[in-house]
Amino acid sequence: MQNGLSGPVVQILFQKELQIPFQKITHKNKTRLINTETIAKFQLHLQDEAWKYAHNIYNVNCMFHSFHCIFLNNFESSFPVVYKRNRR
């Protein structure tokens, strides 16, 4: 097969005058802001949550999925992600 992708024949394509933007390599650490204030906020969110919906589900997998989604949403909103650059 002379024109396909299989077999020993290799096809190389060249793009003339292709401009690729230069991007500096930056190293960032992804951390979460966890302190007494954010922990108290997380606890308050969990206390105010309507857990009846998660407990009224009879399928264990659906119940866990509902609990997990509620828990993660509150976790993400209470403990925001902070990016810090590495200095070398």
C-alpha positions, 0 to 999 in steps of 0.5 A: 500500500503506497499511500496509507499509514500501514506498511514500510512507507513513511510520509513526512509533512513539512509546514513552511513558516510555521510560527509557534509561540515561545512559552517559558517553562514555569514551575508552580506548586499546587497547594490548598489553603488550609487554616483554622478559618477555612476548616471552620468554613468547611465544618459550617458548610457540612453542618448546613448541608441537607443530608436527607437527600443523600440518606434517602437513597436506597442504592448504596452506590448512588448513596455514596456517589451523592455523599461524595459529590456533596463532600467534594463540592464543599471541600473545593469551595472551602479550601481553595487551590493556591499556586506558588512559583518555585524560585531557583 
